[in-house]
Amino acid sequence: MTRDVTEEIFDAVTGDADGDSGLEKKAEDAEAGSFMRHVISLSGSKIADGLIDPKLVLSWLLTHLGAGAFWTGLLVPVRESGALLPQLFTTPIITRAAIRKWFWAGGAFVQGLMAGCIALAGLTLEGPVAGAVIVGLLGVLALARSVCSASYKDILGKTVGKARRGTATGFAGSASAVGVILFAGILLSGIGDRYGLVIGAISLAACLWVGAAAVFATMNEVPSDDDSGTDGTAQFSLLRDRPQLTGFIIVRSLLVGTALAPPYLVMLQPDSAFGQLGALVLASAVAALLSSYVWGRLSDRSSRRVLQLAGLAGGVALALVVLLDVVGFTTMTGVIPVMLFGLMIAYQGVRQGRSTHLVDMAGPEDRASYTALSNTIVGVVLIVAGAAFAGLASLSVPLVIGLFAAMCFGAAAIATGLEEVQHG
């Protein structure tokens, strides 16, 4: 792809490439190419995420291998906590590096390597041994993912202009959704052996991560100033000194219900067969395809407003689920997939809004610390809330969904106090 074509695509997608980028001159000159590298790398990574989804793909694989409920039940907690909690301690290391793209590229490469090992384990092992090995490999994959997450927003802020960052991540989300939709369609069609399809999907995820690492490694990144960073838990002082950051973390923590709720919606239906889970993947992918780019563009105008709208949308969708369950409609065919689709639209808004808001709220010297502190706290919230709501679900699943709805509405209300960081 020539630079001219790259710039034409960049202009067509962003619509305002001549606007003030807020970048250094060298980074501004390379912005079109950097933008495309972000889109290509992030699309590959997001497709890989969908193909190795612990809630669907790996859970089915461990069940098929006879690993047992213990190891299958560890998949999601290991993935989520491993991807978020370590960032508070890895970020000081990242911020001391002048060039930080290697952290994301290295993390993506390790994720690809671990995915390949998981595919190999799925082919050669069975029983609890397979469960232990695959969960262990997923833990390493999650740690690598945490390095990618801790470094990405800072790199995005250095290489893509302020008014175009949400567009880059949103476009990647929409592009990657196409691949996941194709995978979901194959699962739902019943074509081929499911075991072979799952192993093939995990192997493809490995290749995509390695490819994403190779593309990202070519990023034109301007060296950062030497920054010794703030070590470990000392970063918690930011919560006292930066009230806007504290408010943002509270909003983001309340919005975790949009991520935790989908399994509880499925619990409302007694039929939890593989085809129903395939419908969940399809609903999520279609929602991402239709909304990621739109949410991204809106985030570039006002990420605060996007967080408000996404919170309201999530609250309405979840409250509607509770109402439909009370009147007995959730047992009707197609109701839960439609509700899941609506919830996933809100979830995409949460993802785009929180990412863009954090990057635009923080200065170049604070992005990595803001990201690490936010992700670590939300990681703790996910573990604690996940365990608490799982216990509460034994009493009433609709009650849990109702609490998620209340959290979303609360987040929308608190988001009104956040600053319009795009206009600062």
N, C-alpha and C positions, 0 to 999 in steps of 0.2 A: 504493500500500500504506500503510495507516494505521499509526501507531505501535503501537496495540493489537495488530494482527495481527502486526506485526514482533516484538513481545515474546513473543507466544504461540509463534511459530515458534522464536524464540531459546530459550525455555524447553524446548520439545519436543526440540530438537536437542541442546542442551547437557546438559539434565537436572539442572544444578546452578547455574542462573543466580543464585541467591541467595547463593552462596558468596562468600568473600573474593576480590575481583578483583585486588587489589594496584594498582589504578589511582587516579589523582587523581579527586576527586569529580565534576568536570565530565565527564571521560572515562567514569567509571562510569555516570553518568546516560545517556550516549549510547551505551553499549556494545551494546545490542541492534541499533540501527541500523548501528553500525560493523561489527558481526559480519556482518550481511547484506550490507553493501557489500563486505566482504572476500570473501565467498563468491561473489557475483555477478561481481565484477571478476576474481578469480582463476580462476573457472570459464571465463569468456570467454577469458582469456589462455591457459589450458591447452588449451582446444579449438583455439585458433589455432595453438599449438605443434604439436599433433598433425596439423593440416591442412597445415602447411608443413614437416613433418619432413624435414631434409636427408638422412637415411639412406634414405628411401623416396621422398617426393614430389618433392623437388628433384633427387635423383639420377636419377629416371626422366625428369623434364622435360629435364634437360641431355642425357641420352642420346638422347631423342626429337629434340632440336634439333640433334644432331650436334656438340655442344660439344667432345667428346674426353675421354679419360681423365684428362688433366692437370687440367682445370677441375672435372670431376666429383669427382676425388679430393681437391680442396681444400675441398669443401663442409663436411664434418664438422669438420676441424681449425679452419677459420676460425670456424665457429659456436661451438665449444666454447671455444677460446682467447679469442675476442673477448668472450664473455659472462663470463669469469672473471678474466682477467689484469688488466684495467684498474682493478679495484675498489680496489686498494690506493692508487691515486692519485686516484680520483674521490671516495672516501669522505670525506677531509678537507673537501672542498667541501660535501658533503651535511651533514656534522655542524655546519657553521657556520650552517646555516639553522634558523630557529626552527620553521617549518612545512615538513615534508619530503614531504608527500603529492604536491606538484607534481613532484617528481623521478620518482616512480613513474608518475604520470599522463602526464607528458611523455615518459617512456621508452616507455610503451605506445603513445602516439600516434605516435611516430617509427617504432616497429615496424610499426604499421598502415600508415603511409605507405610504408615500404620494401616491405612485402608487396604493396601495390598496384602499386608500380613494378616489382616482380618479375613480377607477372601481366602487366603491360603489355609488359615485355621478352620474356616468353614468347610473346606474341602477335605481336610485330613483328620480333624478331631471330632469327638462327639461326647455327649454326656456332660457332667459337671466340669470336666477338664476343659472342654471347649468353652463353657461359660466363663470359667476363671481366666483363661487366656484372652478371650475376646474382650471381656470387661477390662482387663489390664491394658490391652492395646488401645481400647477406647479412652482410657485414662490418659495415656501418653498423647493420643490425638487431641484430647481436650486441652492439655497443657500447651501443645503447639498452637492450638486455636487461640488460647489466651494471649500468646505472644503476638499473633496477628492482630487481635482486637486492640491490644494495648498500643500498638505502633501505628495502626491504620489511620486513625483520625488525624494524627499529627502529620503524617505523610500527605493525606488528602488536603489538609490545610496549607501545606507548603507548595503543592503542585497544581491545584485547581482553584480558580477564583471563587470569591466569597458568594457570588450570586449563582454559582453553577455547581456547587458541591452536592446539593440534594438531587439535582438533575442527573449527575453521574451515578450515584448510588441507586436512584429510582429507576433509571434506564437499565442498569444491570439487573435489578430485581425483576423487571418485566421480561427482559431477555432470558434470564435463567428459568423463569416460570414456564416457558415453552417446553424446555427439556423435561421438567418434572411432570408437566401435563402428559407428554408422550409416554413417560414411564408409568404414570397412573393409568392411562388408557390401556396399556399392555396388560397391567395387573388385572384390571377390571374385565378385559376381554376374555380371559381364560386361555389365551394362546400360549402354547409352550409349557414347559415344566416350571413351576414356580420356584423351586430350589435353584434351578439353573438360571432363571431370570434374576433372582436375588444375588447370587454369586457374581453374575455378569454385571449387575448394576454397581456392586461394591468395587469391582475391578475397574469399571469405567470411572468411578469417582476417584480412584487412585490416580488414574491417568490425567484427569482434569486438574487435580490439585498440583501435580508435577508441572503440567503445562502452564497453569496460572502462575506458579513460582517463576518459571522461565520468562514469561512475559513481564512480570512485575520487576524482575531483576534489571530490565532495560530502562526503567523509569529514570527520567532526567530530574534528579533531586538536587536542589541547592543545599550545600552543607549547612547544618545548624551551628549556632554559636555553642561554645563549650558550656555545658550545663551539668553541674555535679548532681543536680536533682535533690529531692527531699526523700530521705530514706524511710522505708517501711511505714510504721504506724504514725510517724510524725506528720504524715499527710492529712491525718484527721483534723489537724488544726485549721485546715481549709474550711471545714464546716462552720467554724466560729467566725472566721474572717471573711468568708464569701457567702453572704445570705442568699444570693441568687443561685449559687451552686447547691446550697442546702435545699432550697425550694424545688429546684429541678430534680434532685435525687428523691425527694418525697413524692413528687408527681410520678416519676418513673417507677418507684416502688409500688405505688398504688395501682399502676397500670399492668403489673405482672399478671393480673387476673386474665388479661387477654391471651397470655401465653399458657397459663395453667388450666384454663377452662375447657378446651376441646375434649380431653378424655372424659370429663364429667358429662358433657353433652352426649357422648356416645354411650355412657353408662345408663342414660335414661331409656335406651332401647335394649331389650334383652338379647337381641341378635347382634353379637359383636364379631361376626365372621370376618374372614380376610377380605371379602368383597366390600364390607362396610368400611373397613379401615382404608381400603383403596379409594373409596369415595371421599374419605377425609383428606387424603393426599390430593385428590383431584380438586376438591373444593378449595383447599389452601393454595394450590398452584394457580387456578383460574383467578382467584381473588388477587394474588400477587401480580398476575399478568395484567389485569384490568386496572389495578389501583396504584401500583408501585411508582410508576412514572408520574402519575397525576399528583400523588402525595409528595413526591420529590420536588416537583415544580412549585407546589403550594408552599412547601417548607422553605424554599428559597425566598419566598415573599414574607412568610411569617410562620416560623416553626412553633411559636407559642400558640398561634391559632390552630395549627395542625394538631398539637397535643390536646387542645380543648375539644376539637371536633372528633378526634379519634376516641377520646375518653367518653364523650357523649354517645358516639356510635356504638362503642363496646357496651356501655351501660344499657342502652336501648335494646340491643340484640340479646343480651343476657337476661334482662328483665322480661322480654318477650318470650324467651324460652321457658322461664318459670311460669308465666301466665298460660302458655300453651300446654304445659304439663298439668297444670291445675285443672284445665278443662278436658284433659285427656287426648289432646291432638298430637302429642309427640310420638305416639305409637303409629301414626299414619305414615305410609311410605313417602319418603322424600322430604319430610318436615325437618328432621335433624340435619341432613346435608345442606338444606337451604339456610338454616340457622347458622351452621358452621361457616358457610360462605360469607354471610353477613359479619360474623365475628372476625373472620380472617381479613376482611376489608379493613376493619378497625385496627387489627393487629399490625397490618402493613403501615397504616398511618402512624401508629405508635413507634414503629421501627424507624421510619423515615424522619419523623418529627424529633425524636430524641437524639438521633445521630447528628442531624443538621444543627439542632439547637446547641448541643454541647460544643461542636466544632466552632460555631460562630460566636458563642458566648465567651470562650476561652481565648486568651492571647497566645501567640506562638510558644511562649515559655511555659504556659500552663496546660496546654492541651493534653499532654501525656498524663500529667498528674490528675487532672479532672477526670479523664477517661478511666484511669486505674481506680481511683477512689470510688467513683460512681459504680463501676462494674463490681468491685469487691463488695460494697454494701448491698447492691441488688442481688449479688450471688448469695449472700447470707439470708436476705429476705426470701429468695426463692426456696432455699433449703428449709427454713423455718416454716414459711407459709405452706410449702408443699406438704410437709409432714403434718402440720396442724389440720389442713383442709382434708388430707387423706383420712385422718382419724375421724373428723367430723362427718365425712361422707358415709361412714358406716351407720350414722343416725339418719341423715337426710341428704341426698344428692341435690335436690332442688334448693335446699337451704344454702349449700355451698355456692351454687350458681348465683343465688340471690346476693350473697355477700360479695362475690366477684363484681356483680353489677353495681353494688353500692360503692365499692372501691373505685370503679371507673368513674362514676359520677363525682366522687370526692376529688379524684385527680383533675377532672375537667374544671371544677370550681377553684382548686388551688392554682391551676395553671393560669388563671386570670391575673395572678400576682407576678408572673414572670415578665421579664423585660422583653421588648421587641428587639432582639439582638441583631436582626438583619438591618436595622435602621440606626444602629449606634454609630 
